[in-house]
């Protein structure tokens, strides 16, 4: 995998993180549609747990995305530096 591919993976992960966080917010905004009933509190607990887990996963993926973008950039820099050193030693 090249450095640019690692950086692109970081961008893709940040999109997934954003989607997960958006979905958690949408579920929370639409909970009123379930109506009032005896199971509302229990269902709210279950949905709340799913929302919480989506948010936690979204934050973790966002952190991973930042790290992948940084690692990809550093990988590209190292490839360029090492490639330049190898090319500098060649004789034609």
PDB file of N, CA, C and O in Angstrom:
ATOM      1  N   UNK A   1       0.850  -1.161   0.000  1.00  0.00           N
ATOM      2  CA  UNK A   1       0.000   0.000   0.000  1.00  0.00           C
ATOM      3  C   UNK A   1       0.905   1.236   0.000  1.00  0.00           C
ATOM      4  O   UNK A   1       1.867   1.313   0.765  1.00  0.00           O
ATOM      5  N   UNK A   2       0.592   2.173  -0.844  1.00  0.00           N
ATOM      6  CA  UNK A   2       1.403   3.388  -0.932  1.00  0.00           C
ATOM      7  C   UNK A   2       0.944   4.423   0.095  1.00  0.00           C
ATOM      8  O   UNK A   2      -0.120   4.286   0.700  1.00  0.00           O
ATOM      9  N   UNK A   3       1.747   5.438   0.278  1.00  0.00           N
ATOM     10  CA  UNK A   3       1.410   6.499   1.219  1.00  0.00           C
ATOM     11  C   UNK A   3       0.136   7.221   0.830  1.00  0.00           C
ATOM     12  O   UNK A   3      -0.670   7.571   1.691  1.00  0.00           O
ATOM     13  N   UNK A   4      -0.051   7.446  -0.463  1.00  0.00           N
ATOM     14  CA  UNK A   4      -1.269   8.134  -0.898  1.00  0.00           C
ATOM     15  C   UNK A   4      -2.509   7.267  -0.661  1.00  0.00           C
ATOM     16  O   UNK A   4      -3.590   7.790  -0.391  1.00  0.00           O
ATOM     17  N   UNK A   5      -2.356   5.958  -0.761  1.00  0.00           N
ATOM     18  CA  UNK A   5      -3.476   5.059  -0.472  1.00  0.00           C
ATOM     19  C   UNK A   5      -3.814   5.060   1.016  1.00  0.00           C
ATOM     20  O   UNK A   5      -4.987   4.992   1.383  1.00  0.00           O
ATOM     21  N   UNK A   6      -2.802   5.137   1.871  1.00  0.00           N
ATOM     22  CA  UNK A   6      -3.038   5.214   3.319  1.00  0.00           C
ATOM     23  C   UNK A   6      -3.762   6.518   3.642  1.00  0.00           C
ATOM     24  O   UNK A   6      -4.704   6.528   4.435  1.00  0.00           O
ATOM     25  N   UNK A   7      -3.325   7.610   3.032  1.00  0.00           N
ATOM     26  CA  UNK A   7      -3.988   8.906   3.250  1.00  0.00           C
ATOM     27  C   UNK A   7      -5.427   8.866   2.751  1.00  0.00           C
ATOM     28  O   UNK A   7      -6.323   9.401   3.405  1.00  0.00           O
ATOM     29  N   UNK A   8      -5.660   8.233   1.593  1.00  0.00           N
ATOM     30  CA  UNK A   8      -7.023   8.109   1.054  1.00  0.00           C
ATOM     31  C   UNK A   8      -7.896   7.261   1.976  1.00  0.00           C
ATOM     32  O   UNK A   8      -9.085   7.536   2.136  1.00  0.00           O
ATOM     33  N   UNK A   9      -7.313   6.243   2.573  1.00  0.00           N
ATOM     34  CA  UNK A   9      -8.045   5.437   3.549  1.00  0.00           C
ATOM     35  C   UNK A   9      -8.479   6.308   4.723  1.00  0.00           C
ATOM     36  O   UNK A   9      -9.596   6.173   5.223  1.00  0.00           O
ATOM     37  N   UNK A  10      -7.606   7.189   5.157  1.00  0.00           N
ATOM     38  CA  UNK A  10      -7.947   8.111   6.241  1.00  0.00           C
ATOM     39  C   UNK A  10      -9.127   8.993   5.881  1.00  0.00           C
ATOM     40  O   UNK A  10     -10.002   9.230   6.714  1.00  0.00           O
ATOM     41  N   UNK A  11      -9.162   9.481   4.653  1.00  0.00           N
ATOM     42  CA  UNK A  11     -10.288  10.308   4.198  1.00  0.00           C
ATOM     43  C   UNK A  11     -11.573   9.479   4.195  1.00  0.00           C
ATOM     44  O   UNK A  11     -12.618   9.950   4.644  1.00  0.00           O
ATOM     45  N   UNK A  12     -11.498   8.255   3.693  1.00  0.00           N
ATOM     46  CA  UNK A  12     -12.682   7.387   3.658  1.00  0.00           C
ATOM     47  C   UNK A  12     -13.185   7.086   5.071  1.00  0.00           C
ATOM     48  O   UNK A  12     -14.392   7.086   5.313  1.00  0.00           O
ATOM     49  N   UNK A  13     -12.272   6.832   5.997  1.00  0.00           N
ATOM     50  CA  UNK A  13     -12.669   6.561   7.383  1.00  0.00           C
ATOM     51  C   UNK A  13     -13.361   7.766   8.006  1.00  0.00           C
ATOM     52  O   UNK A  13     -14.302   7.615   8.785  1.00  0.00           O
ATOM     53  N   UNK A  14     -12.897   8.958   7.662  1.00  0.00           N
ATOM     54  CA  UNK A  14     -13.552  10.151   8.222  1.00  0.00           C
ATOM     55  C   UNK A  14     -14.964  10.296   7.685  1.00  0.00           C
ATOM     56  O   UNK A  14     -15.843  10.784   8.396  1.00  0.00           O
ATOM     57  N   UNK A  15     -15.203   9.882   6.437  1.00  0.00           N
ATOM     58  CA  UNK A  15     -16.561   9.904   5.887  1.00  0.00           C
ATOM     59  C   UNK A  15     -17.463   8.905   6.618  1.00  0.00           C
ATOM     60  O   UNK A  15     -18.611   9.215   6.935  1.00  0.00           O
ATOM     61  N   UNK A  16     -16.941   7.722   6.880  1.00  0.00           N
ATOM     62  CA  UNK A  16     -17.713   6.712   7.620  1.00  0.00           C
ATOM     63  C   UNK A  16     -18.020   7.226   9.028  1.00  0.00           C
ATOM     64  O   UNK A  16     -19.136   7.060   9.518  1.00  0.00           O
ATOM     65  N   UNK A  17     -17.046   7.840   9.670  1.00  0.00           N
ATOM     66  CA  UNK A  17     -17.249   8.386  11.021  1.00  0.00           C
ATOM     67  C   UNK A  17     -18.355   9.442  11.008  1.00  0.00           C
ATOM     68  O   UNK A  17     -19.220   9.454  11.884  1.00  0.00           O
ATOM     69  N   UNK A  18     -18.322  10.314  10.026  1.00  0.00           N
ATOM     70  CA  UNK A  18     -19.350  11.355   9.905  1.00  0.00           C
ATOM     71  C   UNK A  18     -20.724  10.735   9.696  1.00  0.00           C
ATOM     72  O   UNK A  18     -21.704  11.174  10.298  1.00  0.00           O
ATOM     73  N   UNK A  19     -20.800   9.719   8.847  1.00  0.00           N
ATOM     74  CA  UNK A  19     -22.079   9.046   8.600  1.00  0.00           C
ATOM     75  C   UNK A  19     -22.627   8.393   9.869  1.00  0.00           C
ATOM     76  O   UNK A  19     -23.822   8.488  10.147  1.00  0.00           O
ATOM     77  N   UNK A  20     -21.766   7.737  10.634  1.00  0.00           N
ATOM     78  CA  UNK A  20     -22.206   7.105  11.885  1.00  0.00           C
ATOM     79  C   UNK A  20     -22.724   8.143  12.876  1.00  0.00           C
ATOM     80  O   UNK A  20     -23.752   7.933  13.520  1.00  0.00           O
ATOM     81  N   UNK A  21     -22.016   9.257  12.996  1.00  0.00           N
ATOM     82  CA  UNK A  21     -22.430  10.298  13.924  1.00  0.00           C
ATOM     83  C   UNK A  21     -23.740  10.945  13.469  1.00  0.00           C
ATOM     84  O   UNK A  21     -24.599  11.262  14.292  1.00  0.00           O
ATOM     85  N   UNK A  22     -23.889  11.139  12.158  1.00  0.00           N
ATOM     86  CA  UNK A  22     -25.144  11.693  11.617  1.00  0.00           C
ATOM     87  C   UNK A  22     -26.304  10.749  11.914  1.00  0.00           C
ATOM     88  O   UNK A  22     -27.376  11.184  12.337  1.00  0.00           O
ATOM     89  N   UNK A  23     -26.084   9.451  11.689  1.00  0.00           N
ATOM     90  CA  UNK A  23     -27.160   8.475  11.904  1.00  0.00           C
ATOM     91  C   UNK A  23     -27.598   8.449  13.365  1.00  0.00           C
ATOM     92  O   UNK A  23     -28.792   8.365  13.652  1.00  0.00           O
ATOM     93  N   UNK A  24     -26.659   8.520  14.273  1.00  0.00           N
ATOM     94  CA  UNK A  24     -27.000   8.537  15.701  1.00  0.00           C
ATOM     95  C   UNK A  24     -27.855   9.747  16.029  1.00  0.00           C
ATOM     96  O   UNK A  24     -28.817   9.640  16.790  1.00  0.00           O
ATOM     97  N   UNK A  25     -27.515  10.892  15.465  1.00  0.00           N
ATOM     98  CA  UNK A  25     -28.298  12.110  15.707  1.00  0.00           C
ATOM     99  C   UNK A  25     -29.691  11.999  15.098  1.00  0.00           C
ATOM    100  O   UNK A  25     -30.664  12.440  15.709  1.00  0.00           O
ATOM    101  N   UNK A  26     -29.803  11.419  13.912  1.00  0.00           N
ATOM    102  CA  UNK A  26     -31.103  11.262  13.258  1.00  0.00           C
ATOM    103  C   UNK A  26     -32.026  10.351  14.063  1.00  0.00           C
ATOM    104  O   UNK A  26     -33.214  10.640  14.206  1.00  0.00           O
ATOM    105  N   UNK A  27     -31.491   9.264  14.582  1.00  0.00           N
ATOM    106  CA  UNK A  27     -32.298   8.345  15.392  1.00  0.00           C
ATOM    107  C   UNK A  27     -32.803   9.068  16.636  1.00  0.00           C
ATOM    108  O   UNK A  27     -33.966   8.928  17.013  1.00  0.00           O
ATOM    109  N   UNK A  28     -31.941   9.825  17.258  1.00  0.00           N
ATOM    110  CA  UNK A  28     -32.346  10.572  18.456  1.00  0.00           C
ATOM    111  C   UNK A  28     -33.426  11.587  18.131  1.00  0.00           C
ATOM    112  O   UNK A  28     -34.353  11.774  18.919  1.00  0.00           O
ATOM    113  N   UNK A  29     -33.323  12.249  16.978  1.00  0.00           N
ATOM    114  CA  UNK A  29     -34.309  13.250  16.586  1.00  0.00           C
ATOM    115  C   UNK A  29     -35.663  12.637  16.253  1.00  0.00           C
ATOM    116  O   UNK A  29     -36.683  13.320  16.355  1.00  0.00           O
ATOM    117  N   UNK A  30     -35.700  11.392  15.865  1.00  0.00           N
ATOM    118  CA  UNK A  30     -36.955  10.757  15.440  1.00  0.00           C
ATOM    119  C   UNK A  30     -37.556   9.833  16.498  1.00  0.00           C
ATOM    120  O   UNK A  30     -38.544   9.152  16.223  1.00  0.00           O
ATOM    121  N   UNK A  31     -36.994   9.796  17.671  1.00  0.00           N
ATOM    122  CA  UNK A  31     -37.499   8.904  18.721  1.00  0.00           C
ATOM    123  C   UNK A  31     -38.940   9.245  19.100  1.00  0.00           C
ATOM    124  O   UNK A  31     -39.683   8.367  19.536  1.00  0.00           O
ATOM    125  N   UNK A  32     -39.340  10.492  18.941  1.00  0.00           N
ATOM    126  CA  UNK A  32     -40.711  10.907  19.287  1.00  0.00           C
ATOM    127  C   UNK A  32     -41.749  10.134  18.478  1.00  0.00           C
ATOM    128  O   UNK A  32     -42.881   9.972  18.931  1.00  0.00           O
ATOM    129  N   UNK A  33     -41.383   9.655  17.288  1.00  0.00           N
ATOM    130  CA  UNK A  33     -42.324   8.959  16.409  1.00  0.00           C
ATOM    131  C   UNK A  33     -42.774   7.621  16.980  1.00  0.00           C
ATOM    132  O   UNK A  33     -43.756   7.050  16.507  1.00  0.00           O
ATOM    133  N   UNK A  34     -42.076   7.115  17.980  1.00  0.00           N
ATOM    134  CA  UNK A  34     -42.445   5.832  18.579  1.00  0.00           C
ATOM    135  C   UNK A  34     -43.700   5.952  19.425  1.00  0.00           C
ATOM    136  O   UNK A  34     -44.352   4.950  19.717  1.00  0.00           O
ATOM    137  N   UNK A  35     -44.040   7.163  19.818  1.00  0.00           N
ATOM    138  CA  UNK A  35     -45.239   7.369  20.625  1.00  0.00           C
ATOM    139  C   UNK A  35     -44.990   7.066  22.089  1.00  0.00           C
ATOM    140  O   UNK A  35     -43.886   6.707  22.497  1.00  0.00           O
ATOM    141  N   UNK A  36     -46.047   7.222  22.863  1.00  0.00           N
ATOM    142  CA  UNK A  36     -45.972   6.998  24.307  1.00  0.00           C
ATOM    143  C   UNK A  36     -46.569   5.634  24.610  1.00  0.00           C
ATOM    144  O   UNK A  36     -47.606   5.267  24.058  1.00  0.00           O
ATOM    145  N   UNK A  37     -45.926   4.896  25.470  1.00  0.00           N
ATOM    146  CA  UNK A  37     -46.423   3.577  25.839  1.00  0.00           C
ATOM    147  C   UNK A  37     -45.590   3.012  26.965  1.00  0.00           C
ATOM    148  O   UNK A  37     -44.649   3.644  27.444  1.00  0.00           O
ATOM    149  N   UNK A  38     -45.953   1.811  27.380  1.00  0.00           N
ATOM    150  CA  UNK A  38     -45.236   1.181  28.491  1.00  0.00           C
ATOM    151  C   UNK A  38     -43.804   0.792  28.123  1.00  0.00           C
ATOM    152  O   UNK A  38     -42.922   0.750  28.981  1.00  0.00           O
ATOM    153  N   UNK A  39     -43.588   0.513  26.854  1.00  0.00           N
ATOM    154  CA  UNK A  39     -42.244   0.070  26.444  1.00  0.00           C
ATOM    155  C   UNK A  39     -41.359   1.229  26.008  1.00  0.00           C
ATOM    156  O   UNK A  39     -40.207   1.011  25.632  1.00  0.00           O
ATOM    157  N   UNK A  40     -41.864   2.438  26.049  1.00  0.00           N
ATOM    158  CA  UNK A  40     -41.096   3.577  25.555  1.00  0.00           C
ATOM    159  C   UNK A  40     -39.764   3.730  26.278  1.00  0.00           C
ATOM    160  O   UNK A  40     -38.740   3.957  25.634  1.00  0.00           O
ATOM    161  N   UNK A  41     -39.758   3.612  27.586  1.00  0.00           N
ATOM    162  CA  UNK A  41     -38.514   3.782  28.350  1.00  0.00           C
ATOM    163  C   UNK A  41     -37.502   2.697  27.992  1.00  0.00           C
ATOM    164  O   UNK A  41     -36.324   2.989  27.786  1.00  0.00           O
ATOM    165  N   UNK A  42     -37.960   1.440  27.916  1.00  0.00           N
ATOM    166  CA  UNK A  42     -37.043   0.346  27.585  1.00  0.00           C
ATOM    167  C   UNK A  42     -36.512   0.495  26.164  1.00  0.00           C
ATOM    168  O   UNK A  42     -35.326   0.291  25.908  1.00  0.00           O
ATOM    169  N   UNK A  43     -37.399   0.850  25.252  1.00  0.00           N
ATOM    170  CA  UNK A  43     -36.977   1.032  23.868  1.00  0.00           C
ATOM    171  C   UNK A  43     -36.024   2.217  23.763  1.00  0.00           C
ATOM    172  O   UNK A  43     -35.061   2.176  22.997  1.00  0.00           O
ATOM    173  N   UNK A  44     -36.284   3.255  24.520  1.00  0.00           N
ATOM    174  CA  UNK A  44     -35.383   4.407  24.546  1.00  0.00           C
ATOM    175  C   UNK A  44     -34.001   4.026  25.052  1.00  0.00           C
ATOM    176  O   UNK A  44     -32.990   4.515  24.546  1.00  0.00           O
ATOM    177  N   UNK A  45     -33.959   3.150  26.054  1.00  0.00           N
ATOM    178  CA  UNK A  45     -32.659   2.678  26.566  1.00  0.00           C
ATOM    179  C   UNK A  45     -31.893   1.908  25.499  1.00  0.00           C
ATOM    180  O   UNK A  45     -30.690   2.100  25.325  1.00  0.00           O
ATOM    181  N   UNK A  46     -32.603   1.032  24.784  1.00  0.00           N
ATOM    182  CA  UNK A  46     -31.957   0.233  23.740  1.00  0.00           C
ATOM    183  C   UNK A  46     -31.471   1.132  22.611  1.00  0.00           C
ATOM    184  O   UNK A  46     -30.320   1.035  22.183  1.00  0.00           O
ATOM    185  N   UNK A  47     -32.348   2.006  22.130  1.00  0.00           N
ATOM    186  CA  UNK A  47     -31.947   2.906  21.045  1.00  0.00           C
ATOM    187  C   UNK A  47     -30.844   3.847  21.496  1.00  0.00           C
ATOM    188  O   UNK A  47     -29.927   4.154  20.735  1.00  0.00           O
ATOM    189  N   UNK A  48     -30.938   4.301  22.733  1.00  0.00           N
ATOM    190  CA  UNK A  48     -29.894   5.174  23.262  1.00  0.00           C
ATOM    191  C   UNK A  48     -28.546   4.483  23.291  1.00  0.00           C
ATOM    192  O   UNK A  48     -27.517   5.099  23.013  1.00  0.00           O
ATOM    193  N   UNK A  49     -28.554   3.180  23.633  1.00  0.00           N
ATOM    194  CA  UNK A  49     -27.300   2.420  23.658  1.00  0.00           C
ATOM    195  C   UNK A  49     -26.725   2.306  22.250  1.00  0.00           C
ATOM    196  O   UNK A  49     -25.518   2.452  22.053  1.00  0.00           O
ATOM    197  N   UNK A  50     -27.599   2.042  21.262  1.00  0.00           N
ATOM    198  CA  UNK A  50     -27.126   1.977  19.877  1.00  0.00           C
ATOM    199  C   UNK A  50     -26.549   3.322  19.442  1.00  0.00           C
ATOM    200  O   UNK A  50     -25.494   3.377  18.810  1.00  0.00           O
ATOM    201  N   UNK A  51     -27.247   4.402  19.783  1.00  0.00           N
ATOM    202  CA  UNK A  51     -26.766   5.741  19.428  1.00  0.00           C
ATOM    203  C   UNK A  51     -25.413   6.000  20.073  1.00  0.00           C
ATOM    204  O   UNK A  51     -24.494   6.515  19.437  1.00  0.00           O
ATOM    205  N   UNK A  52     -25.308   5.636  21.342  1.00  0.00           N
ATOM    206  CA  UNK A  52     -24.048   5.848  22.061  1.00  0.00           C
ATOM    207  C   UNK A  52     -22.915   5.074  21.386  1.00  0.00           C
ATOM    208  O   UNK A  52     -21.827   5.607  21.173  1.00  0.00           O
ATOM    209  N   UNK A  53     -23.182   3.824  21.056  1.00  0.00           N
ATOM    210  CA  UNK A  53     -22.142   2.997  20.424  1.00  0.00           C
ATOM    211  C   UNK A  53     -21.765   3.545  19.049  1.00  0.00           C
ATOM    212  O   UNK A  53     -20.593   3.511  18.674  1.00  0.00           O
ATOM    213  N   UNK A  54     -22.737   4.047  18.296  1.00  0.00           N
ATOM    214  CA  UNK A  54     -22.425   4.667  17.006  1.00  0.00           C
ATOM    215  C   UNK A  54     -21.527   5.887  17.204  1.00  0.00           C
ATOM    216  O   UNK A  54     -20.566   6.091  16.462  1.00  0.00           O
ATOM    217  N   UNK A  55     -21.850   6.691  18.209  1.00  0.00           N
ATOM    218  CA  UNK A  55     -21.039   7.880  18.468  1.00  0.00           C
ATOM    219  C   UNK A  55     -19.616   7.509  18.890  1.00  0.00           C
ATOM    220  O   UNK A  55     -18.647   8.122  18.442  1.00  0.00           O
ATOM    221  N   UNK A  56     -19.503   6.503  19.755  1.00  0.00           N
ATOM    222  CA  UNK A  56     -18.175   6.060  20.203  1.00  0.00           C
ATOM    223  C   UNK A  56     -17.380   5.515  19.014  1.00  0.00           C
ATOM    224  O   UNK A  56     -16.205   5.840  18.847  1.00  0.00           O
ATOM    225  N   UNK A  57     -18.021   4.691  18.198  1.00  0.00           N
ATOM    226  CA  UNK A  57     -17.345   4.149  17.019  1.00  0.00           C
ATOM    227  C   UNK A  57     -16.980   5.273  16.057  1.00  0.00           C
ATOM    228  O   UNK A  57     -15.895   5.269  15.476  1.00  0.00           O
ATOM    229  N   UNK A  58     -17.870   6.220  15.890  1.00  0.00           N
ATOM    230  CA  UNK A  58     -17.584   7.357  15.015  1.00  0.00           C
ATOM    231  C   UNK A  58     -16.371   8.138  15.482  1.00  0.00           C
ATOM    232  O   UNK A  58     -15.529   8.520  14.670  1.00  0.00           O
ATOM    233  N   UNK A  59     -16.272   8.379  16.785  1.00  0.00           N
ATOM    234  CA  UNK A  59     -15.112   9.104  17.319  1.00  0.00           C
ATOM    235  C   UNK A  59     -13.825   8.298  17.119  1.00  0.00           C
ATOM    236  O   UNK A  59     -12.786   8.851  16.759  1.00  0.00           O
ATOM    237  N   UNK A  60     -13.908   6.990  17.356  1.00  0.00           N
ATOM    238  CA  UNK A  60     -12.722   6.138  17.182  1.00  0.00           C
ATOM    239  C   UNK A  60     -12.283   6.111  15.717  1.00  0.00           C
ATOM    240  O   UNK A  60     -11.090   6.184  15.421  1.00  0.00           O
ATOM    241  N   UNK A  61     -13.247   6.006  14.805  1.00  0.00           N
ATOM    242  CA  UNK A  61     -12.908   6.017  13.383  1.00  0.00           C
ATOM    243  C   UNK A  61     -12.341   7.360  12.959  1.00  0.00           C
ATOM    244  O   UNK A  61     -11.438   7.425  12.125  1.00  0.00           O
ATOM    245  N   UNK A  62     -12.871   8.432  13.532  1.00  0.00           N
ATOM    246  CA  UNK A  62     -12.355   9.757  13.217  1.00  0.00           C
ATOM    247  C   UNK A  62     -10.904   9.889  13.675  1.00  0.00           C
ATOM    248  O   UNK A  62     -10.072  10.440  12.954  1.00  0.00           O
ATOM    249  N   UNK A  63     -10.599   9.386  14.873  1.00  0.00           N
ATOM    250  CA  UNK A  63      -9.215   9.399  15.360  1.00  0.00           C
ATOM    251  C   UNK A  63      -8.304   8.562  14.451  1.00  0.00           C
ATOM    252  O   UNK A  63      -7.185   8.965  14.131  1.00  0.00           O
ATOM    253  N   UNK A  64      -8.801   7.402  14.048  1.00  0.00           N
ATOM    254  CA  UNK A  64      -8.041   6.538  13.151  1.00  0.00           C
ATOM    255  C   UNK A  64      -7.839   7.214  11.798  1.00  0.00           C
ATOM    256  O   UNK A  64      -6.773   7.090  11.194  1.00  0.00           O
ATOM    257  N   UNK A  65      -8.844   7.920  11.328  1.00  0.00           N
ATOM    258  CA  UNK A  65      -8.736   8.631  10.057  1.00  0.00           C
ATOM    259  C   UNK A  65      -7.647   9.694  10.116  1.00  0.00           C
ATOM    260  O   UNK A  65      -6.848   9.823   9.189  1.00  0.00           O
ATOM    261  N   UNK A  66      -7.617  10.450  11.203  1.00  0.00           N
ATOM    262  CA  UNK A  66      -6.578  11.479  11.369  1.00  0.00           C
ATOM    263  C   UNK A  66      -5.199  10.832  11.362  1.00  0.00           C
ATOM    264  O   UNK A  66      -4.278  11.327  10.712  1.00  0.00           O
ATOM    265  N   UNK A  67      -5.059   9.731  12.081  1.00  0.00           N
ATOM    266  CA  UNK A  67      -3.773   9.037  12.140  1.00  0.00           C
ATOM    267  C   UNK A  67      -3.379   8.480  10.774  1.00  0.00           C
ATOM    268  O   UNK A  67      -2.210   8.551  10.395  1.00  0.00           O
ATOM    269  N   UNK A  68      -4.333   7.929  10.035  1.00  0.00           N
ATOM    270  CA  UNK A  68      -4.030   7.366   8.712  1.00  0.00           C
ATOM    271  C   UNK A  68      -3.626   8.460   7.731  1.00  0.00           C
ATOM    272  O   UNK A  68      -2.701   8.280   6.938  1.00  0.00           O
ATOM    273  N   UNK A  69      -4.326   9.603   7.786  1.00  0.00           N
ATOM    274  CA  UNK A  69      -3.944  10.703   6.890  1.00  0.00           C
ATOM    275  C   UNK A  69      -2.535  11.198   7.212  1.00  0.00           C
ATOM    276  O   UNK A  69      -1.742  11.481   6.314  1.00  0.00           O
ATOM    277  N   UNK A  70      -2.240  11.295   8.501  1.00  0.00           N
ATOM    278  CA  UNK A  70      -0.900  11.745   8.914  1.00  0.00           C
ATOM    279  C   UNK A  70       0.159  10.715   8.506  1.00  0.00           C
ATOM    280  O   UNK A  70       1.204  11.073   7.963  1.00  0.00           O
ATOM    281  N   UNK A  71      -0.120   9.440   8.771  1.00  0.00           N
ATOM    282  CA  UNK A  71       0.829   8.379   8.409  1.00  0.00           C
ATOM    283  C   UNK A  71       1.036   8.330   6.903  1.00  0.00           C
ATOM    284  O   UNK A  71       2.159   8.144   6.435  1.00  0.00           O
ATOM    285  N   UNK A  72      -0.036   8.494   6.144  1.00  0.00           N
ATOM    286  CA  UNK A  72       0.085   8.484   4.689  1.00  0.00           C
ATOM    287  C   UNK A  72       0.964   9.617   4.193  1.00  0.00           C
ATOM    288  O   UNK A  72       1.795   9.433   3.304  1.00  0.00           O
ATOM    289  N   UNK A  73       0.773  10.794   4.781  1.00  0.00           N
ATOM    290  CA  UNK A  73       1.598  11.936   4.405  1.00  0.00           C
ATOM    291  C   UNK A  73       3.064  11.714   4.739  1.00  0.00           C
ATOM    292  O   UNK A  73       3.949  12.023   3.941  1.00  0.00           O
ATOM    293  N   UNK A  74       3.311  11.173   5.927  1.00  0.00           N
ATOM    294  CA  UNK A  74       4.694  10.887   6.327  1.00  0.00           C
ATOM    295  C   UNK A  74       5.313   9.814   5.439  1.00  0.00           C
ATOM    296  O   UNK A  74       6.490   9.891   5.086  1.00  0.00           O
ATOM    297  N   UNK A  75       4.513   8.815   5.080  1.00  0.00           N
ATOM    298  CA  UNK A  75       4.973   7.739   4.204  1.00  0.00           C
ATOM    299  C   UNK A  75       5.432   8.327   2.875  1.00  0.00           C
ATOM    300  O   UNK A  75       6.490   7.963   2.362  1.00  0.00           O
ATOM    301  N   UNK A  76       4.625   9.247   2.311  1.00  0.00           N
ATOM    302  CA  UNK A  76       4.977   9.885   1.044  1.00  0.00           C
ATOM    303  C   UNK A  76       6.277  10.670   1.184  1.00  0.00           C
ATOM    304  O   UNK A  76       7.135  10.620   0.303  1.00  0.00           O
ATOM    305  N   UNK A  77       6.419  11.397   2.297  1.00  0.00           N
ATOM    306  CA  UNK A  77       7.652  12.165   2.526  1.00  0.00           C
ATOM    307  C   UNK A  77       8.869  11.243   2.600  1.00  0.00           C
ATOM    308  O   UNK A  77       9.911  11.534   2.013  1.00  0.00           O
ATOM    309  N   UNK A  78       8.729  10.137   3.321  1.00  0.00           N
ATOM    310  CA  UNK A  78       9.852   9.197   3.454  1.00  0.00           C
ATOM    311  C   UNK A  78      10.172   8.560   2.101  1.00  0.00           C
ATOM    312  O   UNK A  78      11.342   8.422   1.744  1.00  0.00           O
ATOM    313  N   UNK A  79       9.145   8.174   1.350  1.00  0.00           N
ATOM    314  CA  UNK A  79       9.377   7.600   0.023  1.00  0.00           C
ATOM    315  C   UNK A  79      10.157   8.575  -0.856  1.00  0.00           C
ATOM    316  O   UNK A  79      11.079   8.180  -1.569  1.00  0.00           O
ATOM    317  N   UNK A  80       9.776   9.848  -0.798  1.00  0.00           N
ATOM    318  CA  UNK A  80      10.454  10.863  -1.613  1.00  0.00           C
ATOM    319  C   UNK A  80      11.899  11.038  -1.154  1.00  0.00           C
ATOM    320  O   UNK A  80      12.808  11.130  -1.979  1.00  0.00           O
ATOM    321  N   UNK A  81      12.112  11.083   0.162  1.00  0.00           N
ATOM    322  CA  UNK A  81      13.461  11.275   0.694  1.00  0.00           C
ATOM    323  C   UNK A  81      14.348  10.076   0.378  1.00  0.00           C
ATOM    324  O   UNK A  81      15.485  10.241  -0.063  1.00  0.00           O
ATOM    325  N   UNK A  82      13.839   8.889   0.599  1.00  0.00           N
ATOM    326  CA  UNK A  82      14.623   7.674   0.341  1.00  0.00           C
ATOM    327  C   UNK A  82      14.843   7.503  -1.151  1.00  0.00           C
ATOM    328  O   UNK A  82      15.929   7.122  -1.586  1.00  0.00           O
ATOM    329  N   UNK A  83      13.818   7.782  -1.926  1.00  0.00           N
ATOM    330  CA  UNK A  83      13.959   7.684  -3.383  1.00  0.00           C
ATOM    331  C   UNK A  83      14.998   8.648  -3.907  1.00  0.00           C
ATOM    332  O   UNK A  83      15.758   8.318  -4.816  1.00  0.00           O
ATOM    333  N   UNK A  84      15.033   9.837  -3.337  1.00  0.00           N
ATOM    334  CA  UNK A  84      16.031  10.823  -3.742  1.00  0.00           C
ATOM    335  C   UNK A  84      17.438  10.387  -3.371  1.00  0.00           C
ATOM    336  O   UNK A  84      18.382  10.619  -4.126  1.00  0.00           O
ATOM    337  N   UNK A  85      17.581   9.757  -2.212  1.00  0.00           N
ATOM    338  CA  UNK A  85      18.907   9.289  -1.790  1.00  0.00           C
ATOM    339  C   UNK A  85      19.380   8.162  -2.693  1.00  0.00           C
ATOM    340  O   UNK A  85      20.552   8.113  -3.066  1.00  0.00           O
ATOM    341  N   UNK A  86      18.480   7.262  -3.046  1.00  0.00           N
ATOM    342  CA  UNK A  86      18.851   6.139  -3.908  1.00  0.00           C
ATOM    343  C   UNK A  86      19.205   6.660  -5.294  1.00  0.00           C
ATOM    344  O   UNK A  86      20.202   6.238  -5.880  1.00  0.00           O
ATOM    345  N   UNK A  87      18.402   7.566  -5.818  1.00  0.00           N
ATOM    346  CA  UNK A  87      18.672   8.119  -7.149  1.00  0.00           C
ATOM    347  C   UNK A  87      19.969   8.928  -7.176  1.00  0.00           C
ATOM    348  O   UNK A  87      20.681   8.932  -8.180  1.00  0.00           O
ATOM    349  N   UNK A  88      20.275   9.619  -6.058  1.00  0.00           N
ATOM    350  CA  UNK A  88      21.481  10.451  -5.999  1.00  0.00           C
ATOM    351  C   UNK A  88      22.734   9.587  -6.080  1.00  0.00           C
ATOM    352  O   UNK A  88      23.772  10.055  -6.547  1.00  0.00           O
ATOM    353  N   UNK A  89      22.657   8.346  -5.638  1.00  0.00           N
ATOM    354  CA  UNK A  89      23.824   7.467  -5.629  1.00  0.00           C
ATOM    355  C   UNK A  89      24.059   6.772  -6.957  1.00  0.00           C
ATOM    356  O   UNK A  89      25.085   6.114  -7.129  1.00  0.00           O
ATOM    357  N   UNK A  90      23.144   6.897  -7.894  1.00  0.00           N
ATOM    358  CA  UNK A  90      23.278   6.221  -9.193  1.00  0.00           C
ATOM    359  C   UNK A  90      24.228   6.970 -10.094  1.00  0.00           C
ATOM    360  O   UNK A  90      24.340   8.195 -10.046  1.00  0.00           O
ATOM    361  N   UNK A  91      24.903   6.204 -10.909  1.00  0.00           N
ATOM    362  CA  UNK A  91      25.726   6.809 -11.955  1.00  0.00           C
ATOM    363  C   UNK A  91      25.162   6.393 -13.282  1.00  0.00           C
ATOM    364  O   UNK A  91      24.738   5.251 -13.458  1.00  0.00           O
ATOM    365  N   UNK A  92      25.153   7.310 -14.216  1.00  0.00           N
ATOM    366  CA  UNK A  92      24.607   6.983 -15.536  1.00  0.00           C
ATOM    367  C   UNK A  92      25.670   6.951 -16.583  1.00  0.00           C
ATOM    368  O   UNK A  92      25.379   6.691 -17.750  1.00  0.00           O
TER     369      UNK A  92
END
